[in-house]
Amino acid sequence: MNTTEFMQEKCGVAIDYGEWFGTSYHGYIRINLATKPEFVEQTIEAIIREARLL
């Protein structure tokens, strides 16, 4: 499973890929946290939950 499948399909989180910011950022992601704190908490919980299932 790659980063896209994990973050977008499993966790339901939209991300920006590091490669968009330059080749030296390959393998990194950017998550925009400009939202309500409860959405950030839900997102972190989803990532943790899905990571435990790997």
Helices and strands as residue ranges (DSSP letters): H 3-4, I 5-10, E 16-17, G 18-21, G 23-25, E 29-30, H 37-52
